[in-house]
Amino acid sequence: MPDQPWFLNLAVRGTCGMSPEDLLAFVKEVEAIAGRKPRGRWGPRELDVDILMMGETVVCEPDLVIPHPRLAFRRFCLVPLAEIAPAAVVPPEGKTVRELLEACRDPLEVFPL
């Protein structure tokens, strides 16, 4: 949402032996421990953890979509992801993170720190 305070956004790359569903449960628990309160879908919150990608995994479930369905349209996701994995291939289109960022038309400002 453009009408909200500035926020910090980061991307983390790692190895995970969990299933996508177990990883989702884990990140929801982390959000709860951090004090996230149920509010609407968009807008300010204490912590928001999104699963952007899981390698070549593609998941299309009602509560979980991997890669993140709006990844290619969000500069605030692509900029930090491109800092750590610019050549990562995003399934199923097969474009790299760098290519998605170059094509992204999101007008919101993102400033790397």
DOTORDO-119562 format. One record per residue: x, y, z of N, C-alpha, C in turn. Coordinates in pm, whole numbers. Example, Ala and Ser with C-alpha at 12.3 -4.5 7.8 and 13.67 -1.06 7.14 Angstrom:
<zafis>
n.east: 1319; n.north: -569; n.up: 780; ca.east: 1230; ca.north: -450; ca.up: 780; c.east: 1320; c.north: -330; c.up: 780;
n.east: 1285; n.north: -225; n.up: 708; ca.east: 1367; ca.north: -106; ca.up: 714; c.east: 1290; c.north: 3; c.up: 787;
</zafis>
This chain:
<zafis>
n.east: 84; n.north: -118; n.up: 0; ca.east: 0; ca.north: 0; ca.up: 0; c.east: 88; c.north: 124; c.up: 0;
n.east: 65; n.north: 217; n.up: -90; ca.east: 150; ca.north: 335; ca.up: -96; c.east: 130; c.north: 432; c.up: 20;
n.east: 12; n.north: 434; n.up: 82; ca.east: -15; ca.north: 529; ca.up: 191; c.east: 11; c.north: 466; c.up: 326;
n.east: 136; n.north: 429; n.up: 351; ca.east: 175; ca.north: 374; ca.up: 480; c.east: 317; c.north: 418; c.up: 510;
n.east: 359; n.north: 406; n.up: 635; ca.east: 496; ca.north: 447; ca.up: 667; c.east: 599; c.north: 360; c.up: 594;
n.east: 721; n.north: 416; n.up: 581; ca.east: 830; ca.north: 339; ca.up: 523; c.east: 854; c.north: 215; c.up: 609;
n.east: 905; n.north: 109; n.up: 548; ca.east: 936; ca.north: -12; ca.up: 623; c.east: 1063; c.north: -73; c.up: 567;
n.east: 1125; n.north: -159; n.up: 648; ca.east: 1242; ca.north: -232; ca.up: 605; c.east: 1200; c.north: -364; c.up: 546;
n.east: 1266; n.north: -402; n.up: 439; ca.east: 1236; ca.north: -528; ca.up: 373; c.east: 1369; c.north: -596; c.up: 345;
n.east: 1375; n.north: -727; n.up: 364; ca.east: 1497; ca.north: -799; ca.up: 334; c.east: 1463; c.north: -935; c.up: 280;
n.east: 1561; n.north: -992; n.up: 214; ca.east: 1547; ca.north: -1129; ca.up: 163; c.east: 1655; c.north: -1214; c.up: 227;
n.east: 1620; n.north: -1337; n.up: 256; ca.east: 1712; ca.north: -1432; ca.up: 318; c.east: 1717; c.north: -1556; c.up: 230;
n.east: 1838; n.north: -1603; n.up: 207; ca.east: 1856; ca.north: -1724; ca.up: 128; c.east: 1913; c.north: -1832; c.up: 219;
n.east: 1858; n.north: -1952; n.up: 211; ca.east: 1907; ca.north: -2059; ca.up: 296; c.east: 1866; c.north: -2195; c.up: 242;
n.east: 1899; n.north: -2295; n.up: 320; ca.east: 1863; ca.north: -2432; ca.up: 289; c.east: 1760; c.north: -2478; c.up: 390;
n.east: 1660; n.north: -2549; n.up: 343; ca.east: 1550; ca.north: -2589; ca.up: 431; c.east: 1509; c.north: -2732; c.up: 398;
n.east: 1498; n.north: -2814; n.up: 499; ca.east: 1454; ca.north: -2951; ca.up: 478; c.east: 1304; c.north: -2969; c.up: 501;
n.east: 1234; n.north: -2859; n.up: 527; ca.east: 1089; ca.north: -2865; ca.up: 553; c.east: 1011; c.north: -2871; c.up: 423;
n.east: 892; n.north: -2924; n.up: 433; ca.east: 799; ca.north: -2915; ca.up: 320; c.east: 752; c.north: -2771; c.up: 311;
n.east: 701; n.north: -2729; n.up: 196; ca.east: 648; ca.north: -2592; ca.up: 186; c.east: 542; c.north: -2563; c.up: 292;
n.east: 456; n.north: -2658; n.up: 319; ca.east: 350; ca.north: -2639; ca.up: 419; c.east: 407; c.north: -2623; c.up: 559;
n.east: 510; n.north: -2704; n.up: 592; ca.east: 574; ca.north: -2692; ca.up: 723; c.east: 649; c.north: -2559; c.up: 735;
n.east: 711; n.north: -2515; n.up: 627; ca.east: 779; ca.north: -2386; ca.up: 629; c.east: 679; c.north: -2274; c.up: 652;
n.east: 563; n.north: -2281; n.up: 587; ca.east: 460; ca.north: -2180; ca.up: 608; c.east: 416; c.north: -2178; c.up: 754;
n.east: 394; n.north: -2294; n.up: 813; ca.east: 355; ca.north: -2300; ca.up: 955; c.east: 463; c.north: -2238; c.up: 1043;
n.east: 589; n.north: -2265; n.up: 1010; ca.east: 700; ca.north: -2210; ca.up: 1086; c.east: 705; c.north: -2058; c.up: 1078;
n.east: 692; n.north: -2001; n.up: 957; ca.east: 699; ca.north: -1855; ca.up: 945; c.east: 579; c.north: -1788; c.up: 1011;
n.east: 464; n.north: -1853; n.up: 1011; ca.east: 347; ca.north: -1798; ca.up: 1081; c.east: 373; c.north: -1795; c.up: 1232;
n.east: 439; n.north: -1898; n.up: 1282; ca.east: 475; ca.north: -1902; ca.up: 1424; c.east: 575; c.north: -1792; c.up: 1458;
n.east: 673; n.north: -1770; n.up: 1371; ca.east: 770; ca.north: -1662; ca.up: 1391; c.east: 698; c.north: -1527; c.up: 1395;
n.east: 605; n.north: -1505; n.up: 1304; ca.east: 529; ca.north: -1380; ca.up: 1303; c.east: 453; c.north: -1362; c.up: 1434;
n.east: 391; n.north: -1468; n.up: 1482; ca.east: 315; ca.north: -1461; ca.up: 1607; c.east: 406; c.north: -1430; c.up: 1725;
n.east: 520; n.north: -1494; n.up: 1731; ca.east: 616; ca.north: -1469; ca.up: 1839; c.east: 663; c.north: -1324; c.up: 1836;
n.east: 676; n.north: -1268; n.up: 1716; ca.east: 719; ca.north: -1128; ca.up: 1701; c.east: 607; c.north: -1030; c.up: 1736;
n.east: 488; n.north: -1082; n.up: 1765; ca.east: 378; ca.north: -995; ca.up: 1807; c.east: 284; c.north: -951; c.up: 1697;
n.east: 288; n.north: -1019; n.up: 1584; ca.east: 197; ca.north: -980; ca.up: 1475; c.east: 52; c.north: -999; c.up: 1518;
n.east: -26; n.north: -896; n.up: 1496; ca.east: -168; ca.north: -897; ca.up: 1530; c.east: -250; c.north: -916; c.up: 1402;
n.east: -360; n.north: -988; n.up: 1411; ca.east: -446; ca.north: -1000; ca.up: 1293; c.east: -510; c.north: -865; c.up: 1259;
n.east: -487; n.north: -818; n.up: 1137; ca.east: -544; ca.north: -690; ca.up: 1090; c.east: -591; c.north: -712; c.up: 948;
n.east: -597; n.north: -639; n.up: 860; ca.east: -635; ca.north: -670; ca.up: 723; c.east: -523; c.north: -738; c.up: 648;
n.east: -546; n.north: -759; n.up: 524; ca.east: -448; ca.north: -826; ca.up: 440; c.east: -326; c.north: -739; c.up: 410;
n.east: -347; n.north: -610; n.up: 388; ca.east: -237; ca.north: -521; ca.up: 353; c.east: -224; c.north: -412; c.up: 458;
n.east: -113; n.north: -344; n.up: 457; ca.east: -91; ca.north: -234; ca.up: 549; c.east: 16; c.north: -267; c.up: 652;
n.east: 45; n.north: -171; n.up: 741; ca.east: 151; ca.north: -189; ca.up: 840; c.east: 126; c.north: -309; c.up: 931;
n.east: 233; n.north: -374; n.up: 969; ca.east: 226; ca.north: -486; ca.up: 1064; c.east: 362; c.north: -502; c.up: 1129;
n.east: 364; n.north: -573; n.up: 1239; ca.east: 487; ca.north: -590; ca.up: 1316; c.east: 593; c.north: -667; c.up: 1237;
n.east: 552; n.north: -771; n.up: 1170; ca.east: 643; ca.north: -855; ca.up: 1092; c.east: 561; c.north: -927; c.up: 987;
n.east: 615; n.north: -935; n.up: 867; ca.east: 549; ca.north: -1007; ca.up: 759; c.east: 654; c.north: -1091; c.up: 688;
n.east: 642; n.north: -1221; n.up: 697; ca.east: 737; ca.north: -1312; ca.up: 634; c.east: 668; c.north: -1376; c.up: 515;
n.east: 725; n.north: -1357; n.up: 396; ca.east: 673; ca.north: -1418; ca.up: 275; c.east: 772; c.north: -1520; c.up: 223;
n.east: 722; n.north: -1630; n.up: 173; ca.east: 805; ca.north: -1729; ca.up: 106; c.east: 804; c.north: -1689; c.up: -42;
n.east: 913; n.north: -1630; n.up: -88; ca.east: 918; ca.north: -1584; ca.up: -226; c.east: 943; c.north: -1698; c.up: -322;
n.east: 1037; n.north: -1785; n.up: -287; ca.east: 1074; ca.north: -1898; ca.up: -372; c.east: 1121; c.north: -2012; c.up: -283;
n.east: 1118; n.north: -2132; n.up: -338; ca.east: 1178; ca.north: -2251; ca.up: -276; c.east: 1243; c.north: -2331; c.up: -388;
n.east: 1353; n.north: -2277; n.up: -442; ca.east: 1420; ca.north: -2344; ca.up: -552; c.east: 1328; c.north: -2355; c.up: -671;
n.east: 1315; n.north: -2476; n.up: -723; ca.east: 1230; ca.north: -2502; ca.up: -840; c.east: 1088; c.north: -2542; c.up: -801;
n.east: 1059; n.north: -2543; n.up: -671; ca.east: 928; ca.north: -2585; ca.up: -622; c.east: 819; c.north: -2490; c.up: -667;
n.east: 709; n.north: -2547; n.up: -712; ca.east: 589; ca.north: -2471; ca.up: -747; c.east: 474; c.north: -2529; c.up: -665;
n.east: 406; n.north: -2443; n.up: -590; ca.east: 292; ca.north: -2484; ca.up: -507; c.east: 176; c.north: -2392; c.up: -540;
n.east: 60; n.north: -2449; n.up: -564; ca.east: -61; ca.north: -2370; ca.up: -589; c.east: -174; c.north: -2426; c.up: -503;
n.east: -177; n.north: -2384; n.up: -378; ca.east: -280; ca.north: -2424; ca.up: -282; c.east: -355; c.north: -2299; c.up: -238;
n.east: -475; n.north: -2315; n.up: -183; ca.east: -551; ca.north: -2196; ca.up: -140; c.east: -475; c.north: -2107; c.up: -41;
n.east: -398; n.north: -2166; n.up: 50; ca.east: -328; ca.north: -2089; ca.up: 153; c.east: -179; c.north: -2071; c.up: 126;
n.east: -130; n.north: -2124; n.up: 15; ca.east: 14; ca.north: -2116; ca.up: -13; c.east: 40; c.north: -2125; c.up: -163;
n.east: 106; n.north: -2021; n.up: -214; ca.east: 146; ca.north: -2019; ca.up: -355; c.east: 295; c.north: -1988; c.up: -359;
n.east: 372; n.north: -2077; n.up: -420; ca.east: 517; ca.north: -2059; ca.up: -437; c.east: 549; c.north: -2087; c.up: -583;
n.east: 626; n.north: -1998; n.up: -647; ca.east: 678; ca.north: -1872; ca.up: -600; c.east: 566; c.north: -1775; c.up: -564;
n.east: 600; n.north: -1674; n.up: -486; ca.east: 500; ca.north: -1576; ca.up: -443; c.east: 429; c.north: -1523; c.up: -568;
n.east: 296; n.north: -1522; n.up: -568; ca.east: 222; ca.north: -1487; ca.up: -690; c.east: 243; c.north: -1345; c.up: -741;
n.east: 285; n.north: -1253; n.up: -655; ca.east: 305; ca.north: -1114; ca.up: -700; c.east: 452; c.north: -1074; c.up: -700;
n.east: 540; n.north: -1172; n.up: -691; ca.east: 683; ca.north: -1145; ca.up: -686; c.east: 729; c.north: -1057; c.up: -802;
n.east: 691; n.north: -1089; n.up: -923; ca.east: 737; ca.north: -1018; ca.up: -1042; c.east: 687; c.north: -874; c.up: -1049;
n.east: 589; n.north: -839; n.up: -966; ca.east: 528; ca.north: -706; ca.up: -972; c.east: 564; c.north: -618; c.up: -854;
n.east: 649; n.north: -668; n.up: -764; ca.east: 681; ca.north: -594; ca.up: -642; c.east: 830; c.north: -562; c.up: -634;
n.east: 860; n.north: -438; n.up: -660; ca.east: 1000; ca.north: -394; ca.up: -653; c.east: 1057; c.north: -415; c.up: -513;
n.east: 973; n.north: -396; n.up: -407; ca.east: 1023; ca.north: -412; ca.up: -271; c.east: 1059; c.north: -557; c.up: -239;
n.east: 1013; n.north: -652; n.up: -317; ca.east: 1057; ca.north: -792; ca.up: -304; c.east: 1177; c.north: -820; c.up: -394;
n.east: 1171; n.north: -770; n.up: -515; ca.east: 1274; ca.north: -801; ca.up: -614; c.east: 1409; c.north: -737; c.up: -585;
n.east: 1410; n.north: -614; n.up: -533; ca.east: 1538; ca.north: -548; ca.up: -508; c.east: 1621; c.north: -625; c.up: -405;
n.east: 1568; n.north: -658; n.up: -287; ca.east: 1651; ca.north: -735; ca.up: -193; c.east: 1682; c.north: -876; c.up: -242;
n.east: 1588; n.north: -937; n.up: -314; ca.east: 1613; ca.north: -1071; ca.up: -367; c.east: 1724; c.north: -1067; c.up: -472;
n.east: 1727; n.north: -963; n.up: -553; ca.east: 1832; ca.north: -949; ca.up: -654; c.east: 1969; c.north: -925; c.up: -592;
n.east: 1973; n.north: -870; n.up: -470; ca.east: 2100; ca.north: -850; ca.up: -401; c.east: 2165; c.north: -983; c.up: -363;
n.east: 2084; n.north: -1084; n.up: -333; ca.east: 2139; ca.north: -1211; ca.up: -286; c.east: 2130; c.north: -1324; c.up: -388;
n.east: 2042; n.north: -1310; n.up: -487; ca.east: 2024; ca.north: -1419; ca.up: -583; c.east: 1980; c.north: -1367; c.up: -720;
n.east: 2058; n.north: -1280; n.up: -783; ca.east: 2014; ca.north: -1220; ca.up: -910; c.east: 1997; c.north: -1321; c.up: -1023;
n.east: 2073; n.north: -1430; n.up: -1020; ca.east: 2066; ca.north: -1529; ca.up: -1128; c.east: 1970; c.north: -1643; c.up: -1097;
n.east: 1903; n.north: -1638; n.up: -982; ca.east: 1808; ca.north: -1744; ca.up: -948; c.east: 1695; c.north: -1745; c.up: -1050;
n.east: 1660; n.north: -1862; n.up: -1095; ca.east: 1553; ca.north: -1878; ca.up: -1194; c.east: 1421; c.north: -1897; c.up: -1122;
n.east: 1324; n.north: -1815; n.up: -1157; ca.east: 1193; ca.north: -1819; ca.up: -1093; c.east: 1099; c.north: -1905; c.up: -1178;
n.east: 1055; n.north: -2018; n.up: -1122; ca.east: 962; ca.north: -2102; ca.up: -1197; c.east: 822; c.north: -2040; c.up: -1199;
n.east: 733; n.north: -2074; n.up: -1284; ca.east: 754; ca.north: -2164; ca.up: -1395; c.east: 799; c.north: -2092; c.up: -1522;
n.east: 801; n.north: -1957; n.up: -1523; ca.east: 837; ca.north: -1883; ca.up: -1644; c.east: 982; c.north: -1902; c.up: -1684;
n.east: 1069; n.north: -1924; n.up: -1585; ca.east: 1210; ca.north: -1944; ca.up: -1614; c.east: 1291; c.north: -1818; c.up: -1628;
n.east: 1236; n.north: -1704; n.up: -1588; ca.east: 1313; ca.north: -1580; ca.up: -1591; c.east: 1394; c.north: -1569; c.up: -1462;
n.east: 1507; n.north: -1499; n.up: -1471; ca.east: 1588; ca.north: -1479; ca.up: -1352; c.east: 1531; c.north: -1364; c.up: -1270;
n.east: 1572; n.north: -1359; n.up: -1144; ca.east: 1531; ca.north: -1248; ca.up: -1058; c.east: 1574; c.north: -1116; c.up: -1121;
n.east: 1696; n.north: -1109; n.up: -1174; ca.east: 1746; ca.north: -987; ca.up: -1238; c.east: 1655; c.north: -947; c.up: -1355;
n.east: 1615; n.north: -1044; n.up: -1437; ca.east: 1528; ca.north: -1014; ca.up: -1551; c.east: 1392; c.north: -963; c.up: -1504;
n.east: 1337; n.north: -1023; n.up: -1399; ca.east: 1209; ca.north: -977; ca.up: -1346; c.east: 1220; c.north: -834; c.up: -1293;
n.east: 1332; n.north: -805; n.up: -1223; ca.east: 1352; ca.north: -670; ca.up: -1171; c.east: 1364; c.north: -569; c.up: -1284;
n.east: 1438; n.north: -602; n.up: -1388; ca.east: 1454; ca.north: -510; ca.up: -1502; c.east: 1320; c.north: -483; c.up: -1572;
n.east: 1230; n.north: -581; n.up: -1571; ca.east: 1100; ca.north: -566; ca.up: -1637; c.east: 992; c.north: -510; c.up: -1545;
n.east: 1020; n.north: -501; n.up: -1415; ca.east: 919; ca.north: -460; ca.up: -1316; c.east: 880; c.north: -315; c.up: -1337;
n.east: 752; n.north: -288; n.up: -1342; ca.east: 699; ca.north: -154; ca.up: -1363; c.east: 639; c.north: -96; c.up: -1235;
n.east: 666; n.north: -156; n.up: -1122; ca.east: 617; ca.north: -107; ca.up: -993; c.east: 673; c.north: 33; c.up: -969;
n.east: 587; n.north: 133; n.up: -949; ca.east: 635; ca.north: 270; ca.up: -932; c.east: 683; c.north: 303; c.up: -790;
n.east: 661; n.north: 215; n.up: -694; ca.east: 700; ca.north: 246; ca.up: -556; c.east: 852; c.north: 252; c.up: -544;
n.east: 898; n.north: 344; n.up: -462; ca.east: 1043; ca.north: 363; ca.up: -442; c.east: 1099; c.north: 258; c.up: -348;
n.east: 1217; n.north: 209; n.up: -382; ca.east: 1289; ca.north: 115; ca.up: -298; c.east: 1433; c.north: 164; c.up: -292;
n.east: 1484; n.north: 179; n.up: -171; ca.east: 1620; ca.north: 230; ca.up: -151; c.east: 1703; c.north: 125; c.up: -79;
n.east: 1800; n.north: 65; n.up: -144; ca.east: 1888; ca.north: -29; ca.up: -74; c.east: 1968; c.north: 44; c.up: 34;
n.east: 1985; n.north: -20; n.up: 148; ca.east: 2063; ca.north: 40; ca.up: 258; c.east: 2205; c.north: -9; c.up: 254;
</zafis>
